[in-house]
Structures are given as structure tokens and as C-alpha cells.
């Protein structure tokens, strides 16, 4: 994630594809890159951060998200993958916003924070072995018991 004042020169005239922010408006962002993937994740960490539901997320190349206003509060921990995972949220209203694994070259955007959440169309379901019986796992798309082989 980058601050708007530090935005990459190559993106200075780029078209904004997506915008969003938190529920209270303290954090706002814009994205000019196309997502690498759109995923629904059923891992326990996503369940904790969502209050029980799976996380619906867009994955972008690192540096794709530009903060326009505010700063998200970050929480870091060691994930099941062994990598350090970062999840962020608005420190005022608690809206889940961004995430990722340190050094992996991508960043995660929670679909619920988009101004237009209809922009999210899941392409894959991850960590389906962790899904409780009441989660819907769409078996019509690729689904994996843990991470996808490409992760």
C-alpha cells in the first residue's frame, strides 16, 4: 500500500479502476491495477476477522493500492503457511480493509470495502477444509482444501 503523496510516477495518469474505504470514511483508497485473482477464503483467520463468514477478497500486485485518506491499523501474526501475515482495518469503525503475507509480492483487498462490491466475482475458493458446515463452498469453480497450488 502506498500513500497518495508517494504514488508511483507510472500511475500518475492511470485510470482508477476501483475505489473504496471503511464504513465511517476515515480510510479511503484507489486502485489502478487489475486484480490477479478474486478469492473466497474459508481459513480460520478469515473467519476470525469477519466474525465467522469467509473472506471475499481481491488480490493485487504489491503497490497497487493507493491510500487517499487515513491509515489502517495493522495486526501481524504467523500464518499456517509460516509467513508473517498482515491484516488491517479501520481503527475507528473496525472495517476489514487490506492484508497480505510479507514478501509474497501481492496485497489483499477485502471486497466489502469496495464502493461497488459488485466488482467482486469470485474465481476460486481457498481453505475449504476449514469451512464450517454452514459456509457455502461453490464447487462450480476451482476450490482447494488449503491455499491454491499457485499461492
Biotite code that builds the C-alpha atoms (Angstrom):
import biotite.structure as struc

atoms = struc.array([
    struc.Atom([0.000, 0.000, 0.000], chain_id="A", res_id=1, res_name="UNK", atom_name="CA", element="C"),
    struc.Atom([1.205, 3.425, -0.725], chain_id="A", res_id=2, res_name="UNK", atom_name="CA", element="C"),
    struc.Atom([0.285, 6.912, 0.371], chain_id="A", res_id=3, res_name="UNK", atom_name="CA", element="C"),
    struc.Atom([-1.160, 9.123, -2.398], chain_id="A", res_id=4, res_name="UNK", atom_name="CA", element="C"),
    struc.Atom([1.728, 11.552, -1.917], chain_id="A", res_id=5, res_name="UNK", atom_name="CA", element="C"),
    struc.Atom([4.174, 8.708, -2.720], chain_id="A", res_id=6, res_name="UNK", atom_name="CA", element="C"),
    struc.Atom([2.205, 7.328, -5.676], chain_id="A", res_id=7, res_name="UNK", atom_name="CA", element="C"),
    struc.Atom([4.331, 5.734, -8.385], chain_id="A", res_id=8, res_name="UNK", atom_name="CA", element="C"),
    struc.Atom([5.033, 8.096, -11.288], chain_id="A", res_id=9, res_name="UNK", atom_name="CA", element="C"),
    struc.Atom([3.992, 5.436, -13.804], chain_id="A", res_id=10, res_name="UNK", atom_name="CA", element="C"),
    struc.Atom([0.478, 5.610, -12.392], chain_id="A", res_id=11, res_name="UNK", atom_name="CA", element="C"),
    struc.Atom([0.186, 9.384, -12.267], chain_id="A", res_id=12, res_name="UNK", atom_name="CA", element="C"),
    struc.Atom([-2.181, 9.421, -15.277], chain_id="A", res_id=13, res_name="UNK", atom_name="CA", element="C"),
    struc.Atom([-3.536, 5.888, -14.855], chain_id="A", res_id=14, res_name="UNK", atom_name="CA", element="C"),
    struc.Atom([-7.275, 5.324, -14.839], chain_id="A", res_id=15, res_name="UNK", atom_name="CA", element="C"),
    struc.Atom([-8.728, 4.436, -11.454], chain_id="A", res_id=16, res_name="UNK", atom_name="CA", element="C"),
    struc.Atom([-10.493, 1.077, -11.705], chain_id="A", res_id=17, res_name="UNK", atom_name="CA", element="C"),
    struc.Atom([-11.734, 0.683, -8.137], chain_id="A", res_id=18, res_name="UNK", atom_name="CA", element="C"),
    struc.Atom([-12.270, 2.869, -5.087], chain_id="A", res_id=19, res_name="UNK", atom_name="CA", element="C"),
    struc.Atom([-13.372, 2.145, -1.577], chain_id="A", res_id=20, res_name="UNK", atom_name="CA", element="C"),
    struc.Atom([-12.834, 2.683, 2.087], chain_id="A", res_id=21, res_name="UNK", atom_name="CA", element="C"),
    struc.Atom([-14.156, 1.963, 5.520], chain_id="A", res_id=22, res_name="UNK", atom_name="CA", element="C"),
    struc.Atom([-17.711, 2.378, 6.786], chain_id="A", res_id=23, res_name="UNK", atom_name="CA", element="C"),
    struc.Atom([-17.017, 5.632, 8.651], chain_id="A", res_id=24, res_name="UNK", atom_name="CA", element="C"),
    struc.Atom([-14.993, 7.221, 5.832], chain_id="A", res_id=25, res_name="UNK", atom_name="CA", element="C"),
    struc.Atom([-11.758, 7.671, 7.797], chain_id="A", res_id=26, res_name="UNK", atom_name="CA", element="C"),
    struc.Atom([-9.814, 5.486, 5.311], chain_id="A", res_id=27, res_name="UNK", atom_name="CA", element="C"),
    struc.Atom([-10.178, 5.849, 1.520], chain_id="A", res_id=28, res_name="UNK", atom_name="CA", element="C"),
    struc.Atom([-8.222, 4.174, -1.288], chain_id="A", res_id=29, res_name="UNK", atom_name="CA", element="C"),
    struc.Atom([-7.990, 3.888, -5.080], chain_id="A", res_id=30, res_name="UNK", atom_name="CA", element="C"),
    struc.Atom([-6.669, 1.112, -7.323], chain_id="A", res_id=31, res_name="UNK", atom_name="CA", element="C"),
    struc.Atom([-5.437, 1.477, -10.896], chain_id="A", res_id=32, res_name="UNK", atom_name="CA", element="C"),
    struc.Atom([-4.232, -2.113, -11.461], chain_id="A", res_id=33, res_name="UNK", atom_name="CA", element="C"),
    struc.Atom([-6.318, -5.109, -12.447], chain_id="A", res_id=34, res_name="UNK", atom_name="CA", element="C"),
    struc.Atom([-6.662, -7.867, -9.827], chain_id="A", res_id=35, res_name="UNK", atom_name="CA", element="C"),
    struc.Atom([-4.559, -11.011, -10.115], chain_id="A", res_id=36, res_name="UNK", atom_name="CA", element="C"),
    struc.Atom([-7.381, -13.066, -8.635], chain_id="A", res_id=37, res_name="UNK", atom_name="CA", element="C"),
    struc.Atom([-10.666, -12.858, -6.765], chain_id="A", res_id=38, res_name="UNK", atom_name="CA", element="C"),
    struc.Atom([-10.945, -15.431, -3.987], chain_id="A", res_id=39, res_name="UNK", atom_name="CA", element="C"),
    struc.Atom([-13.250, -16.580, -1.244], chain_id="A", res_id=40, res_name="UNK", atom_name="CA", element="C"),
    struc.Atom([-11.190, -17.803, 1.709], chain_id="A", res_id=41, res_name="UNK", atom_name="CA", element="C"),
    struc.Atom([-12.599, -20.086, 4.395], chain_id="A", res_id=42, res_name="UNK", atom_name="CA", element="C"),
    struc.Atom([-9.485, -20.248, 6.638], chain_id="A", res_id=43, res_name="UNK", atom_name="CA", element="C"),
    struc.Atom([-9.917, -19.786, 10.388], chain_id="A", res_id=44, res_name="UNK", atom_name="CA", element="C"),
    struc.Atom([-8.024, -16.486, 10.302], chain_id="A", res_id=45, res_name="UNK", atom_name="CA", element="C"),
    struc.Atom([-10.512, -15.065, 7.797], chain_id="A", res_id=46, res_name="UNK", atom_name="CA", element="C"),
    struc.Atom([-13.377, -16.402, 9.885], chain_id="A", res_id=47, res_name="UNK", atom_name="CA", element="C"),
    struc.Atom([-11.986, -14.589, 12.928], chain_id="A", res_id=48, res_name="UNK", atom_name="CA", element="C"),
    struc.Atom([-11.547, -11.300, 11.066], chain_id="A", res_id=49, res_name="UNK", atom_name="CA", element="C"),
    struc.Atom([-15.045, -11.457, 9.561], chain_id="A", res_id=50, res_name="UNK", atom_name="CA", element="C"),
    struc.Atom([-16.960, -12.639, 12.608], chain_id="A", res_id=51, res_name="UNK", atom_name="CA", element="C"),
    struc.Atom([-17.475, -16.118, 11.157], chain_id="A", res_id=52, res_name="UNK", atom_name="CA", element="C"),
    struc.Atom([-18.020, -15.697, 7.431], chain_id="A", res_id=53, res_name="UNK", atom_name="CA", element="C"),
    struc.Atom([-15.469, -16.477, 4.737], chain_id="A", res_id=54, res_name="UNK", atom_name="CA", element="C"),
    struc.Atom([-13.453, -13.533, 3.415], chain_id="A", res_id=55, res_name="UNK", atom_name="CA", element="C"),
    struc.Atom([-14.173, -12.313, -0.091], chain_id="A", res_id=56, res_name="UNK", atom_name="CA", element="C"),
    struc.Atom([-11.019, -10.679, -1.384], chain_id="A", res_id=57, res_name="UNK", atom_name="CA", element="C"),
    struc.Atom([-9.316, -9.307, -4.455], chain_id="A", res_id=58, res_name="UNK", atom_name="CA", element="C"),
    struc.Atom([-5.586, -9.980, -4.819], chain_id="A", res_id=59, res_name="UNK", atom_name="CA", element="C"),
    struc.Atom([-3.458, -7.292, -6.490], chain_id="A", res_id=60, res_name="UNK", atom_name="CA", element="C"),
    struc.Atom([0.238, -6.910, -7.294], chain_id="A", res_id=61, res_name="UNK", atom_name="CA", element="C"),
    struc.Atom([2.103, -5.285, -4.383], chain_id="A", res_id=62, res_name="UNK", atom_name="CA", element="C"),
    struc.Atom([1.884, -1.495, -4.539], chain_id="A", res_id=63, res_name="UNK", atom_name="CA", element="C"),
    struc.Atom([-1.475, -1.427, -6.361], chain_id="A", res_id=64, res_name="UNK", atom_name="CA", element="C"),
    struc.Atom([-3.491, 0.140, -3.544], chain_id="A", res_id=65, res_name="UNK", atom_name="CA", element="C"),
    struc.Atom([-3.055, 3.866, -3.014], chain_id="A", res_id=66, res_name="UNK", atom_name="CA", element="C"),
    struc.Atom([-4.301, 5.364, 0.245], chain_id="A", res_id=67, res_name="UNK", atom_name="CA", element="C"),
    struc.Atom([-6.138, 8.624, -0.397], chain_id="A", res_id=68, res_name="UNK", atom_name="CA", element="C"),
    struc.Atom([-7.103, 9.374, 3.208], chain_id="A", res_id=69, res_name="UNK", atom_name="CA", element="C"),
    struc.Atom([-6.333, 7.987, 6.621], chain_id="A", res_id=70, res_name="UNK", atom_name="CA", element="C"),
    struc.Atom([-4.317, 4.979, 7.691], chain_id="A", res_id=71, res_name="UNK", atom_name="CA", element="C"),
    struc.Atom([-5.420, 1.497, 8.573], chain_id="A", res_id=72, res_name="UNK", atom_name="CA", element="C"),
    struc.Atom([-4.460, -0.162, 11.845], chain_id="A", res_id=73, res_name="UNK", atom_name="CA", element="C"),
    struc.Atom([-2.377, -3.317, 11.265], chain_id="A", res_id=74, res_name="UNK", atom_name="CA", element="C"),
    struc.Atom([-2.234, -6.664, 13.022], chain_id="A", res_id=75, res_name="UNK", atom_name="CA", element="C"),
    struc.Atom([0.631, -9.084, 12.194], chain_id="A", res_id=76, res_name="UNK", atom_name="CA", element="C"),
    struc.Atom([0.960, -12.756, 13.088], chain_id="A", res_id=77, res_name="UNK", atom_name="CA", element="C"),
    struc.Atom([2.485, -16.004, 11.798], chain_id="A", res_id=78, res_name="UNK", atom_name="CA", element="C"),
    struc.Atom([0.036, -17.791, 9.497], chain_id="A", res_id=79, res_name="UNK", atom_name="CA", element="C"),
    struc.Atom([-0.327, -21.517, 8.857], chain_id="A", res_id=80, res_name="UNK", atom_name="CA", element="C"),
    struc.Atom([1.910, -21.004, 5.814], chain_id="A", res_id=81, res_name="UNK", atom_name="CA", element="C"),
    struc.Atom([4.764, -19.961, 8.122], chain_id="A", res_id=82, res_name="UNK", atom_name="CA", element="C"),
    struc.Atom([4.768, -16.458, 6.618], chain_id="A", res_id=83, res_name="UNK", atom_name="CA", element="C"),
    struc.Atom([4.079, -13.287, 8.551], chain_id="A", res_id=84, res_name="UNK", atom_name="CA", element="C"),
    struc.Atom([0.531, -12.244, 7.701], chain_id="A", res_id=85, res_name="UNK", atom_name="CA", element="C"),
    struc.Atom([-0.697, -8.658, 7.916], chain_id="A", res_id=86, res_name="UNK", atom_name="CA", element="C"),
    struc.Atom([-4.372, -7.780, 8.235], chain_id="A", res_id=87, res_name="UNK", atom_name="CA", element="C"),
    struc.Atom([-5.558, -4.215, 8.518], chain_id="A", res_id=88, res_name="UNK", atom_name="CA", element="C"),
    struc.Atom([-8.761, -2.497, 9.456], chain_id="A", res_id=89, res_name="UNK", atom_name="CA", element="C"),
    struc.Atom([-10.063, 0.960, 10.249], chain_id="A", res_id=90, res_name="UNK", atom_name="CA", element="C"),
    struc.Atom([-9.059, 1.823, 13.806], chain_id="A", res_id=91, res_name="UNK", atom_name="CA", element="C"),
    struc.Atom([-12.247, 3.875, 14.211], chain_id="A", res_id=92, res_name="UNK", atom_name="CA", element="C"),
    struc.Atom([-15.036, 1.665, 12.828], chain_id="A", res_id=93, res_name="UNK", atom_name="CA", element="C"),
    struc.Atom([-13.307, -1.734, 12.505], chain_id="A", res_id=94, res_name="UNK", atom_name="CA", element="C"),
    struc.Atom([-13.997, -2.321, 8.795], chain_id="A", res_id=95, res_name="UNK", atom_name="CA", element="C"),
    struc.Atom([-11.597, -5.001, 7.458], chain_id="A", res_id=96, res_name="UNK", atom_name="CA", element="C"),
    struc.Atom([-9.595, -3.447, 4.605], chain_id="A", res_id=97, res_name="UNK", atom_name="CA", element="C"),
    struc.Atom([-6.263, -4.892, 3.470], chain_id="A", res_id=98, res_name="UNK", atom_name="CA", element="C"),
    struc.Atom([-3.938, -7.806, 4.055], chain_id="A", res_id=99, res_name="UNK", atom_name="CA", element="C"),
    struc.Atom([-1.179, -9.950, 2.700], chain_id="A", res_id=100, res_name="UNK", atom_name="CA", element="C"),
    struc.Atom([1.808, -12.082, 3.550], chain_id="A", res_id=101, res_name="UNK", atom_name="CA", element="C"),
    struc.Atom([5.178, -10.370, 3.967], chain_id="A", res_id=102, res_name="UNK", atom_name="CA", element="C"),
    struc.Atom([7.445, -10.822, 0.947], chain_id="A", res_id=103, res_name="UNK", atom_name="CA", element="C"),
    struc.Atom([4.870, -12.558, -1.255], chain_id="A", res_id=104, res_name="UNK", atom_name="CA", element="C"),
    struc.Atom([4.535, -9.788, -3.890], chain_id="A", res_id=105, res_name="UNK", atom_name="CA", element="C"),
    struc.Atom([0.802, -9.252, -3.564], chain_id="A", res_id=106, res_name="UNK", atom_name="CA", element="C"),
    struc.Atom([-1.682, -7.414, -1.390], chain_id="A", res_id=107, res_name="UNK", atom_name="CA", element="C"),
    struc.Atom([-5.222, -8.339, -0.482], chain_id="A", res_id=108, res_name="UNK", atom_name="CA", element="C"),
    struc.Atom([-8.264, -6.069, -0.556], chain_id="A", res_id=109, res_name="UNK", atom_name="CA", element="C"),
    struc.Atom([-11.425, -7.077, 1.276], chain_id="A", res_id=110, res_name="UNK", atom_name="CA", element="C"),
    struc.Atom([-14.340, -6.909, -1.203], chain_id="A", res_id=111, res_name="UNK", atom_name="CA", element="C"),
    struc.Atom([-16.754, -5.489, 1.384], chain_id="A", res_id=112, res_name="UNK", atom_name="CA", element="C"),
    struc.Atom([-14.721, -2.272, 1.490], chain_id="A", res_id=113, res_name="UNK", atom_name="CA", element="C"),
    struc.Atom([-15.268, -1.514, -2.221], chain_id="A", res_id=114, res_name="UNK", atom_name="CA", element="C"),
    struc.Atom([-17.565, 1.371, -3.114], chain_id="A", res_id=115, res_name="UNK", atom_name="CA", element="C"),
    struc.Atom([-19.105, -1.045, -5.614], chain_id="A", res_id=116, res_name="UNK", atom_name="CA", element="C"),
    struc.Atom([-18.928, -4.547, -4.091], chain_id="A", res_id=117, res_name="UNK", atom_name="CA", element="C"),
    struc.Atom([-20.491, -5.933, -7.314], chain_id="A", res_id=118, res_name="UNK", atom_name="CA", element="C"),
    struc.Atom([-16.982, -5.543, -8.787], chain_id="A", res_id=119, res_name="UNK", atom_name="CA", element="C"),
    struc.Atom([-16.047, -8.735, -6.913], chain_id="A", res_id=120, res_name="UNK", atom_name="CA", element="C"),
    struc.Atom([-16.654, -12.019, -8.744], chain_id="A", res_id=121, res_name="UNK", atom_name="CA", element="C"),
    struc.Atom([-15.055, -14.999, -7.006], chain_id="A", res_id=122, res_name="UNK", atom_name="CA", element="C"),
    struc.Atom([-12.808, -17.144, -9.195], chain_id="A", res_id=123, res_name="UNK", atom_name="CA", element="C"),
    struc.Atom([-11.583, -19.619, -6.584], chain_id="A", res_id=124, res_name="UNK", atom_name="CA", element="C"),
    struc.Atom([-12.375, -20.873, -3.055], chain_id="A", res_id=125, res_name="UNK", atom_name="CA", element="C"),
    struc.Atom([-9.466, -21.444, -0.670], chain_id="A", res_id=126, res_name="UNK", atom_name="CA", element="C"),
    struc.Atom([-9.032, -23.320, 2.613], chain_id="A", res_id=127, res_name="UNK", atom_name="CA", element="C"),
    struc.Atom([-12.283, -25.218, 2.109], chain_id="A", res_id=128, res_name="UNK", atom_name="CA", element="C"),
    struc.Atom([-11.183, -27.850, 4.660], chain_id="A", res_id=129, res_name="UNK", atom_name="CA", element="C"),
    struc.Atom([-11.558, -25.115, 7.303], chain_id="A", res_id=130, res_name="UNK", atom_name="CA", element="C"),
    struc.Atom([-15.086, -24.156, 6.268], chain_id="A", res_id=131, res_name="UNK", atom_name="CA", element="C"),
    struc.Atom([-17.760, -24.958, 8.851], chain_id="A", res_id=132, res_name="UNK", atom_name="CA", element="C"),
    struc.Atom([-20.751, -26.906, 7.570], chain_id="A", res_id=133, res_name="UNK", atom_name="CA", element="C"),
    struc.Atom([-22.805, -23.730, 7.254], chain_id="A", res_id=134, res_name="UNK", atom_name="CA", element="C"),
    struc.Atom([-20.356, -21.983, 4.847], chain_id="A", res_id=135, res_name="UNK", atom_name="CA", element="C"),
    struc.Atom([-21.360, -22.234, 1.206], chain_id="A", res_id=136, res_name="UNK", atom_name="CA", element="C"),
    struc.Atom([-18.460, -23.588, -0.873], chain_id="A", res_id=137, res_name="UNK", atom_name="CA", element="C"),
    struc.Atom([-19.128, -23.021, -4.566], chain_id="A", res_id=138, res_name="UNK", atom_name="CA", element="C"),
    struc.Atom([-17.982, -26.289, -6.142], chain_id="A", res_id=139, res_name="UNK", atom_name="CA", element="C"),
    struc.Atom([-18.608, -24.947, -9.662], chain_id="A", res_id=140, res_name="UNK", atom_name="CA", element="C"),
    struc.Atom([-15.311, -23.025, -9.500], chain_id="A", res_id=141, res_name="UNK", atom_name="CA", element="C"),
    struc.Atom([-11.814, -24.212, -8.582], chain_id="A", res_id=142, res_name="UNK", atom_name="CA", element="C"),
    struc.Atom([-11.641, -24.975, -4.857], chain_id="A", res_id=143, res_name="UNK", atom_name="CA", element="C"),
    struc.Atom([-8.741, -26.101, -2.704], chain_id="A", res_id=144, res_name="UNK", atom_name="CA", element="C"),
    struc.Atom([-8.548, -27.656, 0.777], chain_id="A", res_id=145, res_name="UNK", atom_name="CA", element="C"),
    struc.Atom([-5.798, -25.135, 1.680], chain_id="A", res_id=146, res_name="UNK", atom_name="CA", element="C"),
    struc.Atom([-4.104, -22.486, -0.493], chain_id="A", res_id=147, res_name="UNK", atom_name="CA", element="C"),
    struc.Atom([-4.211, -22.797, -4.247], chain_id="A", res_id=148, res_name="UNK", atom_name="CA", element="C"),
    struc.Atom([-1.155, -24.509, -5.736], chain_id="A", res_id=149, res_name="UNK", atom_name="CA", element="C"),
    struc.Atom([-0.046, -21.171, -7.223], chain_id="A", res_id=150, res_name="UNK", atom_name="CA", element="C"),
    struc.Atom([-0.032, -19.459, -3.774], chain_id="A", res_id=151, res_name="UNK", atom_name="CA", element="C"),
])
